[in-house]
């Protein structure tokens, strides 16, 4: 764990940790030497040598005072190091999250990040303050006692030396048991965290349909994992304490045998027995914090997994894109090795055209948009934007040329105006007013007490789905990017909001290259080019009229949409 801390810390933090380890080691040596002074002290006491008694008593008092003085200083410095480590963990995590590929966040990792920022960061940060000292003392103090005991009573010193591996073996057994149960506990905890977040955010749906079962199952799994963790920890800790007691019992028995055999004076033998107890105490302290050590070590590993997530490669000199075209050349992509989503996909969207992507769920439509925005890199083939490989453009320059509007837009917990201005913080009031009118956000602001200054709550919770969508479109309009990606932006809206959002989308798409994942027949019919995806391949492509003549998948799609549009409720009487 200490090596992992060194790897995680910055240079100033490493220096502070190194200094702390030296001081903790010094405190452990002082503790061991203080115990060792009992040998001459008790020897002088039993021989009635008063001068020697006072001398060794003074030495013992001095060592104890020095030990406590170093301990007090260590506690202060350890606390400061823990605070610095907590700040560093949050900073490093924040920096890593800005570099990690955007696709990483789409894999249900919100609960993982939330847990890292809160509990895991505290588990790791408290290690210098509460766990480093017991670990160092468990090595240095017994080593000091063994050296002194070998010098004054070699048989007992040898017994201590030979008995030391037994607790170490028991500790390794403990680690193996905990490793087996911790994965179940960790997975259950993450699932429970995700379900709790979902439970809090989706109360209207859950109350309407009684959907609390997933949360109950997740909490039950977490409880089972936690119970398994506790039982495993108890079962694995028992052999560790048993090993320590076995070493102590053997050493005490040997000391008694030596006393009965006339080896050494009674004072020295009593002192050696006390030292044997002091030998075991630091090891017992480590056994007591073994669970904390394991939790901190696991937390460090979790942080390293995120911090070591490789970013997408960036060019040294980002290329400049040409006219805003989008092209796929024989692109293969899968989220995992055994889950291929796109297969040899090739198409080209010319500048200023509207390309519609249609097809069944899971066909790869949204994946196409994510590759254009470089949330992921293709496994093979080439994705081009402006006739340049997206890998040559660099993520920052690429995203500056793209506006993305998703089916479920996210709004920050700030005002409507602040959410829109995130697209271009330096935009003036006139520009803001223009996009507000174009996206029909002015109609929303007119109904709110603070207008555009109204705060929207977490994720835009105080606005309806259609209102959030219009704010998102206003944000995209303000960005004024030449390429627009629309991912089923009207699929879950009521008729009124759908009409308003569609008007805003029409304004957004004007004079831009647009790729839209569409389910509305009107959007598809007006597209310059339609791509029908199925199983990660383009099965049909062409204009609306051309695809209807094929009488294939697209033709059936159109028939289904027309039937749905014609469906009406009628009265029974």
N, C-alpha and C positions, 0 to 999 in steps of 0.2 A: 504493500500500500504506500509506503514512504517513497519508493521509486516512482510510483504513479503520480504522487503529489509533486515530486520534483519535475516530472515531465510536463505537468499541467501548468505549473507556476511560471510567471515571467521572471527575468533575471533578478529584480529586486526581491521578489517573493522567494526565490531560491536561496538568496543570501540570508534572508530572515529565517527561513526554515533550517538552513544549515547552522546558523547561530543558535537557534532554539534547540536543535539536536545536541550541540556541544554542551549547552548549559544543562539540558536534561541528563546527558551522560555524566556531567560533573556532579549533579545532584545524586544520581544513582551511586556513583563511586563514594561520595561522602556518606550516603546511607549505609553502604556495605562496610566502610571503614569504621563507622560509628558502632556497628554491631561487632566488628572484630576487636574493638578496644575492650570488650567484655572479657576476653581471654586474659590479658595481663591484669585487668582490674579485679576480677574475681580471684585470680592467682594471688595478688597482693593482699586481698581481703582475707583469704583463708590462711595466708602466712603471717598475718598481723603486721604487715609492713605499711605503717600509716603514711609515710612520705610517698611511697609508690601509689597507695590508694588515692591520695589527693592529686597526685600528678596525672594518673590515668582518668580520674573522675573529671578533672579539668579538661583533659583532652577530649573525653566523651562529650562534655557540655559544649566545648568549642565546635566539635564536628556536627553536633545536633543543631546548634545555632546557625552554623554556616549552611547546613543542609536546608533549614527552613528559610533562610534569607534567599538562597538561590531559588527555592520553590516559589516564594512570593514573586520574585522577579519573573520567573518562568510563566506563572499564571497570567501576569499582565501582558507579557509579550505574546503568549499563546493566544490570548483573547484578541489582541491587535491583529495577529496573523490570521485568525479565523475570520475577522471582519473584512480584512483585505482580500482573503480568499473568496468570500461570498460575493464581494463586488466584482472580483475578477471572473468568477464563474458566470455571473449574469452578463458581464461585458463580452466575454468570449462567446457565450451562447448567442447573444444578440448579433455579434459580428458574423458568426457561422450561419445564422438564419438568413442573413442577407446574401450569402454566397452559395448556399445549397441550391441545387436545381429546383425550380418551382414545382416540378412534378412530384418531388419528395413530399410536399405538403398535402397532396391529394390522396395520400394513402392512409388516411385515418390517424394522423400523428398529432392531432391537436391535444389529445389527452397526454401523450408522451411528453410533449413540450411543456404543458402545464405542470406535470408532475416534476419535471426537471427543474423548472423555475422555482417551485415551492419546496416540497419536502426533500427531494434528492439533493438540491443545492445546500440545504441546511444540514443534511446528514454528512455531506462531504466537508462543508466548511467548519463544522464543529470538531472534526478529527484532530487538528493541531491542539485544540484546547483541552480535549478530554481523552484522546486515545493515544497520542504520540508518547506521552510520559510513561504510561503503563507498559507500552511495548519496549521502549528503551530500557526501563528499569528491570523488566523481566529478563533482559540479557546481561546488562552491566552489573547490577547488584549481585545476582548469583555468581557471576564470573569472579567478582572481587572476593566474595566469601570463599569460593573454591580455592583461589590462589592462597589466601591466608590460611585456610584450614589445611591445605596440603603442607604448608610450612610447619604448622604446629602439631598436627595430628594427621599424618598422611593417610592412615587407613580410612578415617571418616571423609577426608577430602576426596580420596579415590572413589568411595562409595557415592558421594554426591555427583562426581564427574560421570560415573558409569550410569547413575540413575537418571541423569538429565535427558537422554534420548527418549525415555518412556513417555513423558508428557508431550514431547514434540510429535511422536507418532500418534498419540491420542488427539492432538490438535489437527493433524492432517486428516484423521478419520472424521473429525467434526466438520472440516471444510467440505469433504466429499458428500457427507449427508446433506448439508445445507445446500450445496449446489444442485442436488437432485430435486429438492422441494421448492427452491426459490423461483425457478422458472414458472412453475404452476401459479405460485403466488403473484409474481410480477404480471403475468398475462391476465390473471383474474382481476388484479387491481386496475390495469389499464382499461379492460373492458368495462369495469364498473364505473370508472371515471368518464368514459365516453357516454355510457348510458345515463349517468347523472346529468351531464351537460345536455344531452338530448331531452331528458325528462324535464329539465328546467325550461328549455327553449320551446318545447312543443306541447305545452299544457293545454291549449285549446283542443287540439286533435285528440290528445290522450284522455281528456275529460269527456269528450264527445263519444269516444269509442272504447273507453276502458282499456287503454293500451299500456298498462303498467307491468305486464308480464316480463318483457325483456329486461327491465330494470331489476325486477325481483330475481330473475335467473342470474343476472350478472352479479348482484349482491350475494346471492347464495354461493356462486362460484368463488367470489372473493373471500367469503367467510370460510369456505372449505379450504381454500389455499392458505389463508392465515392460520387456520387451525392446524393444518398439516405442517406449516412453518414452525409454529410454537412447539408442537409435539416432536418434530424432527430436531429442533434446537435442544429441547430437554433431553431427548434420547442421546444426542451426540455429545452434550455437555457432561453427562454422567460419567462416561469413561475417562474424560479429561480430569475431573476432580478425583476420581478413583485412582488414577495414575499418580497424581500429586500426593495423595494420602499414602499410597504404597511406598513411594520414595521416602517420605518423611518417616513412616513407621520403620522401614528397613534401617535408615540411618540412626534413629533413636535406639533401636534394638542393638545395633553394632556398638553404639556409644556405651550402653549399659554393659555389654559383654566386655568391652575394654576396661571399664571401671572395675568390674568384678575380677578381671584378670590382673589388676594392678598396673595397667598402662596409664601413666599420667596421674597428676594429682586431681583431687576432687573438684577444685575450682576450675581447672582447665576443662574437665569433662562436662561440667555444668554449662560452661560458656559454649562449648562445642555443640551441646544439645540446643542451646538457644539459637546459635548460628544456623543449625539445621532447620529450625522453624523459620528463621528469617530468609533462608534460602528458598523456601517454598512460597512465602508470602507474595513476592512479586509475580510468580508464576500463577498463583491463585487469582491475583488481581487481573491478569490478562485473560484468564478463563472467564472471569465475571464480565469483562467487556468484549468477549469474543463475538457476541451477536452484533454489537455496535461496529466492531472492526469489519465484520463481514458486510454489513449494510453499507458502510462507507466505501468499501472496496467495490461492491456492486454499483454503487452510485457513481464512483469514478469511471467504471467501465461504461456505464450508460452515457456519461458525458463524453467520453472519448469516442464512442460510436457516432454521436452526432457531430462532434468537432472534427472527426476524421472523415466525415462524409465528403467525398471528392466533389468539388464544384465542376461545372461544365468547363472544358478548356476554352480559354479566351485568346484571341489573336493579339500579338504584340502591337500591331498597327491595324485597327479595324478598317475594313474596306467601306467605301461609300456605295450605297445601293443606287441602282438606276431607276428607271420608271417603275411605278409600284405594281409589278406583276408578282404572281405566286406560282411556283412550279414544283411538282413532285416528280422525281425520276427514279423509278424502280425502288420505291421506299418499302423496306420491311421494318416492322417495329412490334415489340411485345413488352408488356410491363414486367413479365418474368420470362425466364427461358422456356417454360412450358406453356406460356400463354401468348401466342402470336396474335396480334390484333390487326395489323395491316400487312398485306402480302403483295409485293411487286406493284405498288400503287404508283401510277403515273397520270398526271394531268397538268394543264396549264390554265391559269386564270389571267387574262390579259388586263392591262391597266384600264381602270375606269369601268370595268364590267361587274355584273352581279352573278355570282356562281352559287347555286343552291345545292346543298348536300342532303339527300333523302335516303331513307332505307330503314330497315327494322332496328329495334333496340339492340345495341351491342355490335352493330355493323362496323363501327370505327369512326363515325362522323365527328364526334367531339375530340377524338384522338387526333384527327387531321388538324383541327384548330390548335391543339396543344403543341403539336410539332411545328406549326408555323410560328407560334409565339416562343418556341424553344423552351417549353417546360421540360422537354426531354430531347435527347438527340436520337436520330434514327439509328437502328441497328445496322442497316446497310442502305445504300442508295443515297440520294441527295435531296435536300429541301432547299429551294432557292427563293429568295425574296429580292425583288429588284434585280433579277438575273445574277444574284450573288448567293453563294452558299451561306446559309445562316451562321455557320461556324466561323466564316470569315468576317462577318459583320460585327460580331461581339454582341452579347446579350443586351447591353445598355443601348447601343445604337439601334439594334433591331427593334426593341420595345418602344423606342421613341417614334418609330414609323408605324406602330400598330395600336389600334384602339380595340379593346376586347370588352364585349358586353355579354355577360353570362345569363343563364336562366335564373340563377339565384344570386343577384348582385349583393355585395357586402358594403354596407355604409358604416363609417366610423362613428363613435359616440361623440359627435360634435354637431354643429349646425348644418343645415342644408347647404348654405353658401360655402362653408369650409369644406364640406365633402366634394362639392363641384370644383372648387379651386385647387384641390389636390392634383388635378390634371395639369395645371399650370399656375403655380402659386403667384406668379408675377402679373397675372392677367388683371386688367383694369375693370372698373365698374361697368363700363359700356359693353365690354366683351362678355362679362358675366350676365348682364341683362339680356343680351342677344341670345345666348344659348339657353337661358331660362325660358324665354318665349318660344324658341324653336322646339324645345323638348316638352313644352306645356307644363313646366314646373311652376310657372307663374300662377296657374289655376290652383295648384296645391298651396302655394305660399299665401294666396288670398284668403284661404280658409283657416289659416293658422294665426294665433295671436301675435307671434313674433315674426311672421313672414319668413323670409329666407334665414333669419337668425334663429329659428326654432331648432332646438336640439332634437336629434332623431332617436336617441337611445342606443343601446348596444345592438350592433348589426342592423340599425334602422328599424328597431322593433316598434316604434310609434307610428310608422308609416305602413300603408298596405303594400302588397306585393307589386301592384301596378305603379304606385307612387315611388317605391324604391327603384323600379325599373326606369322610370322617367328621370329620376335624379342621376342614375347611372348613365343614361344616354346623354344627359346634359354634360356630364363629366367627359364623356367621349367626344362630344361636339367641341368642347373647350380645348381638348388636346389637339384637335384638328390634324389627326394622323391620316396619311394617304391610304392606309389599308385598315379596313374595319372587319372584325370577326364577330359574328353574332351567333350565339349558341341557344337556339330555341327560346328567344326572349319573350314570346307571347304564349307559350304552351300552357301555362297554368293561370291565365288571367281571365277575369270575367269579361263580358262583351264590351262594356263601356271602356274599361282600362285597356282592353286589347285594341280597340279602335284608336285610342289616344296614343298608346305606345307605338302602334303601327305608323301613325302619322309622324311621330318623332323619329322612328327608324328610317322612314322615307327621306326625311330631311338629312339625317346623318349619312345616308348612303349616297347622297347626291355628289357627283364628281369624284367619287372614291372607288377604290377596288374593294369589293365586298364579297366575303364568303359567309354564307349563312347556313346553319343547320336548321332546316325548316320543316314544319308540319302543316302550316297554313297553305291552302291551295293558292290563295291570291299571291303570296310571296313567291311560290314556286313558278306559277304561270308567268310572272313578270321577269323571271330570271333570264339573263342572256345565255346561260349554260347550266344544265342540270346534270349532276353526277348521282347515279344510283349505286349505293354501296350495299354489299351483302357479303358477310364473311370476310371482311377486310379487303375485298376486291371491288373494282368498278365493273358492275355487270352491264350497265347501260349508261350512255351519255349522249347529250344532244339538247336541242331546244324542246320546249313543251310539245309542239306539234310533231316533231320528229319522234319523240318517245311514245306519244300516243299511237302513232302508226305502227310501232313495233308490237303493240298489244302484249307487253310483258309485265314486269314488276311495277314499273311506273304507271302503266295504264290501270292496273289493279289499285294502286295507291290513290289515283285520282278518283276512281269509282267509289272507293270507300269514303273519301273526303266529301264527295258530293252527296252520298247517301246520308252521312252524318249531318251535313248542312241542311238537308231537307227534313230531318227528323223533327217532329213536333209532338207536344203533349195535347191530347184531345179529351174533352169531357166525356163521361160515360153516358150521359143522358142527352 
